[in-house]
Amino acid sequence: MRLLRGTERGQSRLPQPSRKHRWAVVFRLLRWWYTQPYDYEWAHTYGESRTWLLVTRVCAMICCLVYALFGLLVILINPCRCLLPNGLVLAAAMGFAVCSAAWWFRPWPREKTSAWFVAFVDAAITTYLFVGEPVVALALLNLFVVPGMYVTFVHGPRLMSAQLAYLFVVIVATYTYSVMSPGTSVLVASALALTAMCAGLSTNILAQIALTFLRRDAKESFTDALTGVLNRRGLAEALQQSHAVYPPWSPLTAFVVDIDKFKSINDAHGHITGDAVLTRTANCLADLCRGADALARIGGDEFAIFAHLDAKQAQAFAERIRQSLAGGEGTDFVSVSIGTVTTFVPSWPPEDGDIVDVMVGNADAAMYRAKNAGGGRIVGTSM
């Protein structure tokens, strides 16, 4: 009750940083954000599996088309007062039109192509700023919000930092040009520049920092924390979103690898040793499974492997696994029981999402038959 009353009075149980340390916390957060690795391919696959990528593609196509029409409008309405040649503004507008068509008809761009797209958009928008009216140029700085959002959601901190630096220079240059022009209100120019600064700089940084946390948590939700391989959820996701190409009705084998007498290892040597055995086993399997479709830890001491192998190849691969793990001494010696199940899948990735669970279940049953026969064995079956 005393704790409840203290909470009701607004007292916090968590220590709060002093004012002089708040800036240090902010700078540490920014440094952490900037140094975070960014996996473009993983983000692409994750977004594609949730139709978010399709929405982004449609929005990019529409925005490029709108920006192209706006460039033509600038030339038609204000042809004589442009500070840049009309041909340059027209080239920017035509470039936006080409990008709009590419977003609709071409596949999703690779990371470098996407970065070049961002560079073009920023440069093209800059040509729109010099329409002759300084105040209008300041208002048009808000056109950078759209490419800023694209970078926030699609790219990592390095490209965003480069874009924000460029945008900062453009805002300062446009503001200086506007203030020095006769008849321009300094108050209006300052208000428009400050609005562009807040909309284009601070909001994008805050949004991407939040997305960095979310991406990291999402990626970790597919990974086993102890061994670093996929977990059961990540296994299903990896198979459903596989980009590998196989002909129809190719053979597919599921392996379930179980460490024999793992409970005895824990009881005799402790859980720290048991965790070390799991980690070594996962590392060994990862080295052996470089060409496999997926490797995951699906239980306490159980690992699942999916590979496009026929029954004969699967038997040979399972034997390699068994011998590799049994090559150590003491606690480095690991005896495993392996169950395999082979089937032929009509397409890849499998359209039937239940086939993964069915194959794991059958391979698990085969593994238990190997374990009941004394362990250190391989039992194969087919579907």
C-alpha positions in Angstrom: 0.0 0.0 0.0 2.9 2.4 0.7 4.3 1.8 -2.7 0.9 2.4 -4.3 0.4 5.7 -2.5 3.9 6.8 -3.6 3.0 6.0 -7.2 -0.3 7.9 -6.9 1.6 11.0 -5.8 3.6 10.8 -9.0 6.9 9.6 -7.4 9.0 7.5 -9.8 10.9 4.5 -8.6 13.3 4.7 -11.6 16.3 7.0 -11.3 16.1 9.9 -13.7 19.2 11.5 -15.3 20.2 14.9 -14.1 19.9 17.8 -16.5 23.6 17.9 -17.1 23.6 14.3 -18.1 20.6 14.4 -20.4 22.6 15.7 -23.3 25.1 13.0 -22.8 22.3 10.4 -23.0 21.0 12.0 -26.2 24.4 12.0 -27.8 25.0 8.3 -26.8 21.7 7.4 -28.3 22.5 9.2 -31.6 25.9 7.5 -31.7 24.3 4.1 -31.1 21.8 4.8 -33.8 24.4 5.8 -36.3 26.6 2.8 -35.7 23.8 0.2 -36.0 24.2 -2.1 -39.0 21.4 -2.1 -41.5 20.4 -5.2 -43.4 18.6 -3.9 -46.6 17.8 -7.4 -47.9 16.3 -8.5 -44.6 14.2 -5.3 -44.4 13.0 -5.9 -48.0 12.0 -9.5 -47.3 10.3 -8.6 -44.0 8.3 -5.7 -45.7 7.4 -7.8 -48.7 5.9 -10.6 -46.5 3.6 -8.1 -44.9 2.5 -6.2 -48.1 4.1 -3.1 -46.7 6.5 -3.0 -49.6 3.6 -2.9 -52.1 2.1 0.1 -50.3 5.5 1.8 -50.4 5.9 1.1 -54.1 2.5 2.6 -54.9 3.1 5.7 -52.8 6.5 6.2 -54.4 5.0 5.9 -57.9 2.2 8.4 -57.1 4.6 10.9 -55.5 7.0 10.7 -58.4 4.1 11.4 -60.8 2.9 14.3 -58.7 6.4 15.8 -58.6 6.7 15.4 -62.4 3.4 17.3 -62.9 4.5 20.0 -60.5 7.7 20.6 -62.4 5.7 21.1 -65.6 3.4 23.4 -63.7 6.4 25.5 -62.5 7.6 26.0 -66.1 4.1 26.8 -67.5 3.0 29.2 -64.8 6.3 30.9 -64.1 8.5 30.5 -67.2 10.4 33.8 -67.1 11.3 34.1 -63.4 13.1 30.8 -63.0 16.7 31.4 -61.9 17.7 28.1 -63.5 17.3 27.2 -67.2 13.8 25.8 -68.0 15.5 22.8 -69.6 17.0 21.8 -66.2 13.6 21.9 -64.5 12.1 20.0 -67.4 14.8 17.4 -67.1 14.0 17.0 -63.4 10.3 16.6 -64.2 10.9 14.0 -66.9 13.2 12.2 -64.5 10.4 12.0 -62.0 8.1 10.6 -64.7 10.6 7.9 -65.6 11.0 7.0 -61.9 7.2 6.8 -61.5 7.0 4.3 -64.4 10.0 2.3 -63.0 8.3 2.0 -59.6 5.3 0.4 -61.3 6.9 -1.8 -64.0 10.3 -2.7 -62.5 11.1 -4.9 -59.5 12.0 -3.4 -56.2 15.4 -1.7 -56.5 18.6 -3.0 -54.9 20.2 -1.0 -52.2 22.6 1.0 -54.4 19.9 1.7 -57.0 17.6 2.9 -54.2 20.3 5.2 -52.9 20.8 6.7 -56.3 17.1 7.2 -56.6 17.2 9.2 -53.3 20.1 11.3 -54.6 18.2 12.1 -57.8 15.0 13.1 -56.0 16.9 15.4 -53.7 18.8 17.1 -56.6 15.6 17.4 -58.7 13.6 19.0 -55.8 16.5 21.5 -55.4 15.9 22.7 -59.0 12.3 23.3 -58.1 13.3 25.7 -55.3 14.6 28.4 -57.7 11.2 29.5 -59.1 12.0 33.1 -58.7 9.9 33.8 -55.5 12.0 33.5 -52.4 9.1 32.8 -50.1 7.7 30.2 -52.4 11.2 28.5 -52.4 11.1 28.3 -48.7 7.6 26.8 -48.7 8.8 24.2 -51.3 11.3 22.9 -48.9 8.5 20.7 -47.6 8.8 18.7 -50.8 11.8 17.0 -49.1 9.5 15.4 -46.5 8.5 12.6 -48.9 12.1 11.4 -49.8 12.9 11.8 -46.1 10.1 9.4 -45.2 11.3 7.0 -47.9 14.8 7.0 -46.4 13.5 6.7 -42.9 11.5 3.5 -43.7 13.7 1.9 -46.4 17.3 2.8 -45.6 19.6 2.9 -42.6 21.3 5.7 -40.6 24.2 6.3 -42.9 22.1 7.3 -45.9 19.8 9.3 -43.7 22.7 11.2 -42.2 23.9 12.1 -45.6 20.5 13.2 -46.7 19.9 15.3 -43.6 23.3 17.0 -44.1 22.3 17.9 -47.6 18.9 19.1 -46.6 20.4 21.3 -43.8 22.7 22.9 -46.4 19.8 23.5 -48.8 17.6 25.0 -46.0 20.4 27.4 -44.9 21.1 28.4 -48.5 17.5 28.9 -49.4 16.9 30.9 -46.2 19.9 33.1 -46.9 18.8 33.7 -50.5 15.3 34.6 -49.3 16.4 37.0 -46.5 18.8 38.8 -48.9 16.1 39.3 -51.5 14.3 42.6 -51.4 10.7 42.7 -50.1 11.0 39.4 -48.2 9.7 39.4 -44.6 12.4 38.1 -42.3 9.7 36.8 -39.9 7.9 34.8 -42.6 11.2 33.5 -44.0 12.3 32.4 -40.5 9.0 30.7 -39.8 9.1 28.8 -43.1 12.7 27.7 -42.6 12.1 26.6 -39.0 9.1 24.6 -40.1 11.2 22.9 -42.8 13.9 22.2 -40.3 11.6 20.5 -37.9 9.7 18.6 -40.5 12.7 17.4 -42.5 15.3 16.9 -39.8 14.2 16.2 -36.3 11.1 14.1 -37.1 13.0 11.8 -39.5 15.7 11.2 -37.0 13.3 10.4 -34.2 11.2 8.2 -36.5 14.2 6.2 -37.7 15.6 5.8 -34.2 12.3 4.3 -33.1 12.3 2.1 -36.3 15.8 0.9 -35.5 14.6 -0.4 -32.1 11.6 -2.1 -33.8 13.7 -3.6 -36.6 16.2 -5.0 -34.1 13.4 -6.5 -31.9 11.7 -7.9 -35.0 14.9 -9.5 -36.2 15.7 -10.9 -32.7 12.1 -12.4 -32.5 13.1 -14.8 -35.3 16.4 -15.8 -33.7 17.3 -18.1 -30.8 19.0 -15.9 -28.2 21.4 -18.6 -27.0 22.7 -20.2 -30.2 22.1 -17.4 -32.7 20.3 -19.7 -35.2 16.6 -19.3 -36.2 13.9 -20.2 -33.7 10.7 -22.0 -34.7 9.0 -18.8 -35.8 12.0 -17.8 -37.8 12.1 -21.2 -39.5 8.6 -20.8 -40.9 9.4 -17.2 -41.9 12.6 -18.1 -43.7 11.0 -20.9 -45.7 8.0 -18.9 -46.7 10.1 -16.0 -47.8 12.9 -17.9 -49.4 14.3 -16.3 -52.6 15.9 -19.6 -53.8 14.7 -21.0 -57.1 14.1 -24.7 -57.5 12.2 -26.5 -60.3 8.7 -27.8 -59.5 8.4 -31.1 -57.6 12.0 -30.9 -56.3 12.9 -33.2 -53.3 12.9 -31.5 -49.9 14.1 -33.1 -46.7 13.5 -32.0 -43.1 16.1 -33.1 -40.5 15.5 -33.1 -36.7 18.7 -33.4 -34.7 18.5 -34.2 -31.0 21.4 -34.4 -28.6 21.4 -37.7 -26.8 21.3 -37.7 -23.0 21.4 -33.9 -22.8 19.7 -33.9 -19.4 22.6 -36.0 -18.1 25.1 -33.4 -19.3 23.2 -30.7 -17.5 22.9 -32.7 -14.3 26.6 -33.8 -14.3 28.2 -30.5 -15.4 25.7 -27.8 -14.9 23.6 -25.6 -17.1 26.5 -23.4 -18.2 28.2 -26.5 -19.7 24.9 -27.5 -21.2 24.5 -24.1 -22.9 28.0 -24.4 -24.2 27.2 -27.8 -25.7 24.1 -26.3 -27.4 26.2 -23.4 -28.8 28.9 -25.7 -30.1 26.3 -27.9 -31.7 24.6 -25.0 -33.3 27.9 -23.6 -34.7 28.9 -27.0 -36.1 25.5 -27.4 -37.7 25.7 -23.8 -39.1 29.1 -24.7 -40.7 27.7 -27.9 -42.2 24.4 -26.3 -43.4 25.7 -23.4 -45.5 23.9 -24.6 -48.5 20.7 -25.6 -46.7 17.4 -23.6 -46.8 17.1 -23.1 -43.1 18.6 -24.1 -39.7 16.6 -23.6 -36.5 16.6 -24.6 -32.8 13.0 -25.8 -32.3 13.3 -27.2 -28.7 15.5 -27.5 -25.7 18.1 -29.7 -27.5 16.5 -30.2 -30.9 17.5 -28.6 -34.1 15.6 -28.6 -37.5 17.2 -28.4 -40.9 15.5 -28.0 -44.3 17.5 -28.8 -47.4 16.6 -29.6 -51.0 18.0 -33.2 -51.0 16.6 -36.5 -52.1 16.5 -39.5 -49.7 19.9 -40.8 -50.6 21.6 -37.4 -50.3 19.8 -36.7 -47.0 21.1 -40.0 -45.6 24.7 -39.0 -46.5 24.3 -35.5 -45.1 22.8 -36.8 -41.9 25.8 -39.1 -41.5 28.2 -36.2 -42.0 26.3 -34.3 -39.2 26.5 -37.3 -36.8 30.2 -37.9 -37.4 31.1 -34.2 -37.2 29.4 -33.8 -33.8 30.8 -37.1 -32.5 34.4 -36.0 -33.2 35.2 -34.4 -29.9 36.2 -35.7 -26.4 34.7 -35.2 -23.0 31.9 -32.6 -23.1 33.0 -31.8 -26.7 31.7 -35.2 -27.7 28.1 -35.0 -28.7 26.0 -38.0 -29.7 22.9 -37.1 -31.7 19.9 -38.9 -33.0 18.7 -37.8 -36.3 15.3 -38.2 -38.0 14.7 -37.3 -41.6 11.6 -37.1 -43.8 11.8 -36.5 -47.6 9.0 -35.3 -49.8 8.5 -33.6 -53.2 7.1 -30.1 -53.1 5.2 -28.7 -56.1 6.5 -25.2 -55.7 9.0 -23.1 -53.8 8.5 -21.4 -51.5 5.8 -23.9 -50.4 2.3 -22.6 -51.0 1.0 -24.9 -48.2 2.2 -23.3 -45.0 1.3 -26.4 -43.0 3.8 -28.6 -44.8 6.6 -27.3 -42.7 4.9 -28.3 -39.4 3.9 -31.7 -40.9 7.5 -32.4 -42.1 9.0 -31.4 -38.8 6.5 -33.6 -37.0 7.3 -36.6 -39.1 11.0 -36.0 -38.8 10.6 -35.7 -35.0 8.9 -39.0 -34.9 11.7 -40.6 -36.9 14.2 -39.0 -34.5 12.5 -40.6 -31.5 12.6 -44.0 -33.2 16.4 -43.5 -33.6 16.7 -42.4 -29.9 14.6 -45.4 -28.7 16.9 -47.7 -30.6 19.9 -46.6 -28.5 20.8 -43.1 -29.9 23.6 -42.1 -32.2 21.5 -43.3 -35.1 19.7 -42.0 -38.2 16.2 -43.0 -39.2 14.8 -41.8 -42.5 11.3 -41.8 -43.8 9.3 -40.2 -46.7 5.9 -38.6 -47.3 
